[in-house]
Each structure stands twice: as C-alpha cells, then as structure tokens.
Amino acid sequence: MRFLFDIDNWQEIFQTLSKNKLRTVLAGVTIAFAILLFTLLFGIGNGLKNSFAKSFNDDANNSIFIRVGQTTKPYKGLQSGRKIQFKNDDYTFLINEFDEKVQFISARIYKNVQAIYKNEQNNYTLRAVHPDHQFLEKTIIDEGRYLNMFDLKKKSKVIVIGRLVKEDLFGNKLALGKSIALNGVTYKVIGIFSDDGGDNEERMIYMPITTAQSIYGNNDYIDQLNLTYNPELNLEQAISFGNLILSKFKEKHSIAPRDQGALRVSNMAEANKGVGQFMMVLNIIILFIGIGTLIAGIIGISNIMVYIVRERTKEIGIRKAIGATPNTIIGMIMFESILVTAIAGYSGLLIGIFTLKSIGKSLEDYFIINPSVETYVIVGATIILIIAGTIAGYIPAKRAASIKPIVALNDE
C-alpha cells in the first residue's frame, strides 16, 4: 500500500511512461479500441431492443385483437364468401365464456367523422368503445375523464378527444366542456388524452359504443373485439388461450376450422414470444462478440507487456544492482500496466458514448432507437481489462524480477 502513496514512485512511473511514448501509446490504443468496440456493440444492441419495445408501446403487452373477415370455405351448408359480423352478444359471449382469463375487454366500432367547432373543422377517425378500452390502448387522460359505464347505459352524447384534435380545433383555448359537431350531431367533450402511440393515435376521438350504435345505424353491430388476458398467464398459456378463443368463435359463427380468412386473432403473446426469442439470440451474439473483443484486448495488452518487460530487462538489472527488491520491481511494472489500462479504458468508454450520441438520430432509419449502454456494463468491462492488465503486467514482471542482476545487465 505504501507504493500507492509514495510520490517518488509515481514520478518514476510517469517518467518511465514519457520516455517510452510509443509502447505506452500502443498499449493504450489496444485497450481503448477494445472498450470502444464493446461500447458501440452493446449500444447498438440496446438500440434494437428499444425499437422492439417502442413498436409494442402503443397497446397493452397482453392484448388480444379479434377481427372479422369473409369465409373462404363452405361449411355446414353455408357458402364461402360469407361476411362475418360481430354483435353485442359476441362481447357478452367472451365475458361469460372466459371471465377468469380476461382482464379488460372492449368492443370497437370505427367511423370516419367530420368534426366542427365554430370556424374550425377537420376529419378524424372515431372509435366507439367500452370503458375498459382506456387500459387496452394505454390512453393517458390529460384533462377531464374517460368514458364510464354510466355513459354507456345512458347512451350519452359525450366524447374524449386526442391531444392533437384539441390543438386542431381549439388551439390554446379551453376544450373541456365544449361541444363539437360530428357529422352534424353535437357531443360534449369530457376528456382530452395523449397516447404514446404517436400522432395518429392522438388524432382519435372516443365515444360510448352504445351511443354510436344508436346514432350510426341503430343496430347492435360491432367491428372488432379487444381484450387483455390475465397477466398471471405465461406466454404458452396465453397463446393457447388465443387459439381457444379462435376455435370457440369459429364454432359460434359456423366457420370451418381450417378457414383462415373469416376470423383473425392477433395475440401479443405470440409477438412477445417471437421478440423474446430474437432478443435472446441477439444477446448471445452480442455477448459472444463482446467477450471476443475483450479477449482480443487482453491478448493485445499481454503481448505488449511481455515486449515492454523484455525491452527493459537491462533497466531492471540496474535497479536490482542498486538495491531494488523484486516486489518493488513487480509493483512498478504492475502499476504502470494498471494506470495505462484504466486511462485508456476510460478514454475508449467516453469516445464510445460520444459516438453513440452523435450517430443516434441517424440510426433510427435502420430500426435502432436511442442506442445507449448501461454504465455498469462498461464499468464491468473496464474492470475486467484492468484486471487483465494487472495479470498481463504481473506475469512478465515476476519473471523479470527473478533474473539475476548480472544476467540482466548482460542482456542484449
């Protein structure tokens, strides 16, 4: 420990490094380059992970979407080409049949509407939904409230508008409590929401599904069924649940079991499983290449340190001849190695982080969002290299310290 606090020893180390600039630079560049590559590699890997996370950020990650289409096969005396139509009893069927496995559930009706407020007007997509839809879509209420069961029972003429709808029609003025005409029918704004899904989601308008059924068609038709499965289900159980829903609805609507066009069930569990498998493979590849990069850096340090100690054999002999102990020589070489490794490793880390920040925006075109790397990963890699530098310095230093002074002095 006294070595650390001995100013003379530190001065000697810095003098030795300054006299041997080339070997010092070579050792430093090897280490910095290894850490730089390690940082860039893990940063880009994290950027890919962020891209996948963002692509699933809009909806709940345990969502199941059930959409209708047309039959492609005849079945039970019914012709192919038959259009499947969901109704309110399909929504009730889901609740009654799968209550324990369903967390939130909502039907959807889609309409394109023209919204008018005073002199401002624009066209938007209207979604008529149940109150649970707020949790399916991760809707964030900024002002007012969302739809509730009272609105559904009373078929209230109320709407919740997206942040950008509010900006389009009201600008900086108050929108909450005001009335908007949608296709000539007046509705009261009871809430304003934002959505992580982006601009398209924030140009949506929500209203009670019962209101839309009453005003737009006077029927019980619905376009789509959405739900989230019980979070306690694992991925395999959730995938099985989605397949069971598809099978039950095919039976209910007399659809051939192998008909792929009549009903489509989009299950986030399947997507999550695929992403999980991809990320596992990606992590293995990154880890493999990262370890290879560190090993290359370690080998580089070791080779350079062997060369450095070999080059300084005569110097070591002189030191021993004037009284330097083997431990002093070993400590000096090891601390030189550790110092160079630490400084170069930190420099490579800073360059890597700066590079990732500089090119981060341009990488979004390649499906890489916010490439960054956790501090603990790089610190861990740097510590590994410092340990490697210590070992790399110790082994040749130990060998050199054991050489007799007369032999070292005669070394050519």
C-alpha positions as CSV (number, residue, x, y, z in Angstrom):
1,M,0.0,0.0,0.0
2,R,2.9,2.3,0.7
3,F,3.7,2.2,-3.0
4,L,0.4,4.0,-3.8
5,F,1.2,6.9,-1.6
6,D,4.9,7.3,-2.5
7,I,5.2,10.4,-4.7
8,D,8.7,9.3,-5.9
9,N,7.3,6.1,-7.2
10,W,4.5,7.8,-9.1
11,Q,7.0,10.3,-10.5
12,E,9.2,7.5,-11.6
13,I,6.2,5.7,-13.3
14,F,5.3,8.8,-15.3
15,Q,8.9,9.4,-16.3
16,T,9.2,5.9,-17.5
17,L,5.9,6.2,-19.5
18,S,7.0,9.5,-21.0
19,K,10.4,8.1,-22.1
20,N,8.6,5.2,-23.8
21,K,5.8,7.0,-25.6
22,L,5.5,4.5,-28.4
23,R,4.9,1.4,-26.3
24,T,2.6,3.4,-24.0
25,V,0.5,4.6,-26.9
26,L,0.4,1.1,-28.4
27,A,-0.8,-0.4,-25.1
28,G,-3.3,2.4,-24.6
29,V,-4.7,2.3,-28.1
30,T,-5.2,-1.5,-27.8
31,I,-7.2,-1.1,-24.6
32,A,-9.2,2.0,-25.8
33,F,-10.1,0.3,-29.1
34,A,-11.4,-2.8,-27.2
35,I,-13.6,-0.7,-24.9
36,L,-14.8,1.5,-27.8
37,L,-15.9,-1.6,-29.8
38,F,-17.5,-3.1,-26.7
39,T,-19.4,0.2,-26.1
40,L,-20.6,0.6,-29.7
41,L,-21.7,-3.1,-29.9
42,F,-23.8,-3.1,-26.7
43,G,-25.2,0.4,-27.6
44,I,-26.4,-0.7,-30.9
45,G,-27.8,-3.9,-29.4
46,N,-29.7,-1.8,-26.8
47,G,-31.0,0.4,-29.7
48,L,-32.5,-2.7,-31.3
49,K,-34.1,-3.6,-28.0
50,N,-35.6,-0.1,-27.7
51,S,-37.0,-0.3,-31.2
52,F,-38.9,-3.5,-30.4
53,A,-40.1,-2.0,-27.1
54,K,-41.4,1.1,-28.9
55,S,-43.2,-0.9,-31.5
56,F,-45.2,-2.6,-28.8
57,N,-45.6,0.6,-26.7
58,D,-49.0,1.7,-28.0
59,D,-51.1,-1.2,-26.8
60,A,-51.0,-3.3,-23.6
61,N,-48.5,-6.1,-24.0
62,N,-51.0,-8.7,-23.1
63,S,-53.6,-7.7,-25.7
64,I,-55.6,-9.9,-28.0
65,F,-57.4,-8.4,-31.0
66,I,-60.2,-10.3,-32.7
67,R,-61.1,-9.1,-36.2
68,V,-63.7,-10.3,-38.7
69,G,-63.4,-11.1,-42.4
70,Q,-65.1,-13.3,-45.0
71,T,-65.3,-17.0,-45.1
72,T,-63.0,-18.8,-47.6
73,K,-64.5,-22.3,-47.3
74,P,-68.1,-23.6,-47.3
75,Y,-69.2,-25.1,-44.0
76,K,-72.4,-26.7,-42.7
77,G,-74.3,-25.9,-45.9
78,L,-73.1,-22.3,-45.9
79,Q,-71.3,-20.8,-48.9
80,S,-67.8,-19.3,-48.9
81,G,-67.5,-15.6,-49.2
82,R,-69.9,-15.0,-46.3
83,K,-69.1,-11.9,-44.3
84,I,-68.8,-12.4,-40.5
85,Q,-70.5,-9.7,-38.4
86,F,-69.8,-9.3,-34.7
87,K,-72.7,-8.2,-32.5
88,N,-73.1,-7.3,-28.8
89,D,-73.8,-10.9,-27.9
90,D,-70.2,-11.7,-29.0
91,Y,-68.9,-9.3,-26.5
92,T,-71.1,-10.9,-23.8
93,F,-70.1,-14.4,-25.0
94,L,-66.4,-13.5,-24.4
95,I,-67.1,-12.3,-20.9
96,N,-69.3,-15.3,-20.0
97,E,-67.1,-17.9,-21.6
98,F,-63.7,-16.7,-20.4
99,D,-64.3,-14.4,-17.4
100,E,-61.4,-15.7,-15.3
101,K,-58.9,-15.4,-18.1
102,V,-59.9,-11.9,-19.2
103,Q,-58.5,-8.8,-17.6
104,F,-60.0,-6.0,-19.6
105,I,-62.4,-6.1,-22.6
106,S,-63.9,-3.7,-25.1
107,A,-65.6,-3.8,-28.4
108,R,-64.8,-1.3,-31.2
109,I,-66.7,0.5,-33.9
110,Y,-64.9,2.6,-36.4
111,K,-66.3,5.6,-38.1
112,N,-64.8,8.5,-40.2
113,V,-66.3,11.7,-39.0
114,Q,-66.1,15.4,-39.8
115,A,-65.6,17.4,-36.6
116,I,-66.6,21.1,-36.5
117,Y,-66.1,23.6,-33.7
118,K,-67.1,27.2,-34.7
119,N,-64.9,28.0,-37.7
120,E,-62.6,25.1,-37.3
121,Q,-63.2,21.7,-38.9
122,N,-61.2,18.6,-39.8
123,N,-61.7,14.9,-40.5
124,Y,-60.9,12.2,-37.8
125,T,-61.3,8.6,-37.0
126,L,-63.9,7.8,-34.4
127,R,-63.6,4.8,-32.1
128,A,-66.7,3.8,-30.2
129,V,-65.6,1.7,-27.3
130,H,-66.3,0.4,-23.8
131,P,-64.7,2.0,-20.7
132,D,-62.0,-0.8,-20.5
133,H,-60.6,0.4,-23.7
134,Q,-58.6,3.0,-21.8
135,F,-56.4,0.3,-20.4
136,L,-56.2,-1.7,-23.6
137,E,-54.8,1.3,-25.5
138,K,-52.8,2.8,-22.7
139,T,-54.7,6.0,-23.1
140,I,-53.4,8.8,-20.8
141,I,-56.1,11.3,-19.6
142,D,-54.6,14.8,-19.5
143,E,-57.8,16.6,-18.7
144,G,-61.2,15.6,-17.6
145,R,-62.1,11.9,-17.6
146,Y,-62.6,8.8,-19.8
147,L,-65.8,7.1,-20.7
148,N,-67.6,5.2,-17.9
149,M,-70.5,2.7,-17.6
150,F,-73.0,5.5,-16.8
151,D,-72.2,7.0,-20.3
152,L,-72.9,3.6,-21.9
153,K,-76.2,3.0,-20.0
154,K,-77.5,6.5,-20.8
155,K,-76.1,6.4,-24.4
156,S,-74.7,9.8,-23.5
157,K,-73.5,12.1,-26.3
158,V,-70.1,12.6,-24.9
159,I,-66.6,12.2,-26.4
160,V,-62.9,12.1,-25.4
161,I,-60.6,13.7,-27.9
162,G,-56.9,13.3,-28.6
163,R,-54.4,16.0,-27.8
164,L,-53.9,16.8,-31.5
165,V,-57.7,17.0,-32.1
166,K,-57.8,19.6,-29.3
167,E,-54.9,21.6,-30.9
168,D,-56.5,21.4,-34.3
169,L,-60.0,22.6,-33.3
170,F,-59.3,24.7,-30.1
171,G,-55.7,25.8,-30.3
172,N,-54.7,27.1,-26.9
173,K,-58.3,27.6,-25.8
174,L,-60.2,25.5,-23.3
175,A,-61.8,22.5,-24.9
176,L,-63.1,20.6,-21.8
177,G,-66.9,21.0,-21.5
178,K,-67.3,22.5,-25.0
179,S,-69.5,21.0,-27.8
180,I,-68.2,19.6,-31.1
181,A,-70.4,18.6,-34.0
182,L,-69.5,15.1,-35.5
183,N,-71.3,14.6,-38.8
184,G,-73.9,17.1,-37.7
185,V,-74.5,15.6,-34.3
186,T,-73.4,17.6,-31.2
187,Y,-71.3,16.0,-28.5
188,K,-69.8,17.3,-25.3
189,V,-66.0,17.0,-24.7
190,I,-65.5,15.3,-21.3
191,G,-61.8,14.4,-21.6
192,I,-58.6,15.0,-23.5
193,F,-56.0,12.3,-23.8
194,S,-52.5,11.7,-25.0
195,D,-51.0,8.4,-26.3
196,D,-47.5,7.0,-26.6
197,G,-48.5,5.5,-30.0
198,G,-47.9,8.9,-31.7
199,D,-49.7,11.4,-33.8
200,N,-52.2,9.0,-35.4
201,E,-53.4,7.8,-32.0
202,E,-53.7,11.4,-30.7
203,R,-56.0,12.3,-33.6
204,M,-58.6,9.8,-32.5
205,I,-62.0,10.6,-30.9
206,Y,-63.7,8.1,-28.5
207,M,-67.4,7.8,-27.7
208,P,-69.6,5.3,-25.9
209,I,-70.2,2.3,-28.1
210,T,-73.9,2.3,-27.3
211,T,-74.2,5.9,-28.4
212,A,-72.6,5.1,-31.8
213,Q,-74.8,2.1,-32.3
214,S,-77.9,4.2,-31.6
215,I,-76.9,7.1,-33.8
216,Y,-74.9,5.4,-36.6
217,G,-77.1,2.6,-37.8
218,N,-79.5,1.9,-34.9
219,N,-78.2,-1.7,-34.5
220,D,-76.0,-3.8,-32.2
221,Y,-73.2,-4.3,-34.7
222,I,-69.5,-4.1,-33.7
223,D,-66.4,-4.2,-35.8
224,Q,-63.8,-5.7,-33.5
225,L,-63.3,-7.3,-30.1
226,N,-60.3,-6.4,-28.0
227,L,-59.2,-7.8,-24.6
228,T,-56.2,-8.3,-22.4
229,Y,-55.6,-11.7,-20.9
230,N,-55.0,-12.4,-17.2
231,P,-51.3,-11.3,-16.6
232,E,-50.8,-14.4,-14.5
233,L,-50.9,-16.5,-17.6
234,N,-47.5,-17.3,-19.0
235,L,-46.8,-16.9,-22.7
236,E,-47.6,-20.5,-23.6
237,Q,-50.9,-20.4,-21.7
238,A,-51.7,-17.0,-23.3
239,I,-51.1,-18.4,-26.8
240,S,-53.3,-21.4,-26.0
241,F,-56.0,-19.0,-24.7
242,G,-55.9,-17.1,-28.0
243,N,-56.2,-20.3,-30.0
244,L,-59.2,-21.4,-27.8
245,I,-60.9,-18.0,-28.4
246,L,-60.5,-18.5,-32.2
247,S,-61.8,-22.1,-32.0
248,K,-64.9,-21.0,-29.9
249,F,-65.8,-18.2,-32.2
250,K,-65.5,-20.4,-35.3
251,E,-68.0,-22.7,-33.7
252,K,-70.3,-19.9,-32.7
253,H,-70.3,-18.4,-36.3
254,S,-70.3,-21.7,-38.2
255,I,-66.8,-21.2,-39.7
256,A,-64.8,-24.1,-41.0
257,P,-61.9,-25.0,-38.6
258,R,-59.3,-24.5,-41.3
259,D,-60.8,-21.3,-42.7
260,Q,-58.0,-18.7,-42.2
261,G,-59.9,-15.6,-43.6
262,A,-63.1,-15.4,-41.6
263,L,-61.6,-14.5,-38.3
264,R,-58.2,-13.2,-37.3
265,V,-56.9,-13.3,-33.8
266,S,-53.8,-11.2,-33.1
267,N,-52.2,-12.3,-29.9
268,M,-49.5,-10.1,-28.3
269,A,-48.3,-13.3,-26.5
270,E,-47.1,-14.7,-29.8
271,A,-45.4,-11.5,-30.8
272,N,-43.8,-11.3,-27.3
273,K,-42.6,-14.9,-27.6
274,G,-41.0,-14.2,-31.0
275,V,-39.4,-11.0,-29.8
276,G,-38.2,-12.8,-26.7
277,Q,-36.5,-15.5,-28.8
278,F,-35.0,-12.9,-31.1
279,M,-33.7,-10.8,-28.2
280,M,-32.2,-14.0,-26.6
281,V,-30.3,-14.8,-29.8
282,L,-29.2,-11.1,-30.1
283,N,-28.0,-11.1,-26.6
284,I,-26.0,-14.2,-27.1
285,I,-24.4,-12.8,-30.3
286,I,-23.6,-9.5,-28.6
287,L,-22.2,-11.3,-25.6
288,F,-20.1,-13.6,-27.8
289,I,-18.7,-10.8,-29.9
290,G,-18.2,-8.6,-26.8
291,I,-16.3,-11.3,-25.0
292,G,-14.3,-11.9,-28.1
293,T,-13.5,-8.1,-28.3
294,L,-12.3,-8.1,-24.6
295,I,-10.2,-11.2,-25.2
296,A,-8.6,-9.6,-28.2
297,G,-7.8,-6.6,-26.0
298,I,-6.5,-8.8,-23.2
299,I,-4.2,-10.6,-25.6
300,G,-3.0,-7.3,-27.0
301,I,-2.2,-6.0,-23.5
302,S,-0.4,-9.2,-22.6
303,N,1.7,-9.2,-25.8
304,I,2.7,-5.6,-25.4
305,M,3.5,-6.0,-21.7
306,V,5.7,-9.0,-22.5
307,Y,7.5,-7.0,-25.1
308,I,7.8,-4.0,-22.7
309,V,9.3,-6.0,-19.9
310,R,11.7,-7.8,-22.3
311,E,12.8,-4.4,-23.6
312,R,13.5,-3.2,-20.0
313,T,15.5,-6.3,-18.9
314,K,18.7,-4.3,-18.6
315,E,17.0,-1.5,-16.8
316,I,15.6,-4.0,-14.3
317,G,19.1,-5.4,-13.8
318,I,20.4,-2.0,-13.0
319,R,17.6,-1.4,-10.5
320,K,18.3,-4.7,-8.8
321,A,22.0,-4.0,-8.7
322,I,21.5,-0.7,-6.8
323,G,19.2,-2.4,-4.3
324,A,15.6,-2.6,-5.7
325,T,13.7,-5.6,-4.3
326,P,11.8,-8.0,-6.6
327,N,8.5,-6.7,-5.0
328,T,9.4,-3.1,-5.9
329,I,10.1,-4.0,-9.5
330,I,6.9,-6.1,-9.8
331,G,4.8,-3.3,-8.2
332,M,6.2,-0.7,-10.5
333,I,5.5,-2.6,-13.7
334,M,2.1,-3.7,-12.5
335,F,1.1,-0.1,-11.6
336,E,2.3,1.1,-15.0
337,S,0.1,-1.5,-16.6
338,I,-2.9,-0.7,-14.4
339,L,-2.5,3.0,-15.0
340,V,-2.3,2.7,-18.7
341,T,-5.3,0.3,-18.8
342,A,-7.5,2.5,-16.6
343,I,-6.8,5.7,-18.5
344,A,-7.1,4.1,-22.0
345,G,-10.2,2.1,-21.0
346,Y,-12.0,5.3,-19.7
347,S,-11.0,7.1,-22.8
348,G,-12.4,4.4,-25.0
349,L,-15.6,4.5,-23.0
350,L,-16.0,8.3,-23.4
351,I,-15.4,8.0,-27.1
352,G,-17.9,5.2,-27.5
353,I,-20.6,7.1,-25.6
354,F,-20.0,10.3,-27.5
355,T,-20.1,8.3,-30.8
356,L,-23.4,6.7,-29.9
357,K,-24.9,10.1,-29.0
358,S,-23.6,11.6,-32.2
359,I,-25.0,9.0,-34.6
360,G,-28.1,8.1,-32.5
361,K,-30.6,10.0,-34.7
362,S,-29.2,8.8,-38.0
363,L,-29.5,5.1,-36.8
364,E,-33.3,5.5,-36.4
365,D,-33.6,4.9,-40.1
366,Y,-32.1,1.5,-39.5
367,F,-34.6,0.5,-36.8
368,I,-32.1,1.4,-34.0
369,I,-33.6,3.8,-31.5
370,N,-31.6,5.6,-28.7
371,P,-28.5,3.4,-28.8
372,S,-27.0,3.6,-25.4
373,V,-25.2,1.3,-22.9
374,E,-25.7,0.8,-19.2
375,T,-22.9,2.2,-17.2
376,Y,-22.5,-0.9,-15.1
377,V,-21.8,-3.0,-18.3
378,I,-19.0,-0.7,-19.5
379,V,-17.6,-0.3,-16.0
380,G,-17.6,-4.1,-15.6
381,A,-15.8,-4.4,-19.0
382,T,-13.2,-1.8,-17.9
383,I,-12.6,-3.6,-14.6
384,I,-12.1,-6.8,-16.5
385,L,-9.5,-5.1,-18.7
386,I,-7.8,-3.6,-15.7
387,I,-7.6,-7.0,-14.0
388,A,-6.3,-8.4,-17.3
389,G,-3.7,-5.5,-17.4
390,T,-2.7,-6.4,-13.9
391,I,-2.2,-10.0,-14.8
392,A,-0.5,-9.1,-18.0
393,G,1.9,-6.9,-16.1
394,Y,2.5,-9.3,-13.2
395,I,3.5,-12.5,-15.1
396,P,6.4,-10.9,-17.1
397,A,7.3,-8.7,-14.2
398,K,7.6,-11.7,-11.9
399,R,9.8,-13.4,-14.4
400,A,12.0,-10.3,-14.9
401,A,12.3,-9.7,-11.1
402,S,13.6,-13.3,-10.7
403,I,16.5,-12.7,-13.1
404,K,19.9,-12.2,-11.5
405,P,21.3,-8.7,-11.9
406,I,24.4,-9.9,-13.8
407,V,22.3,-11.8,-16.3
408,A,20.0,-8.8,-16.8
409,L,22.9,-6.4,-17.3
410,N,24.4,-8.6,-20.0
411,D,21.1,-8.9,-21.9
412,E,21.2,-7.6,-25.5
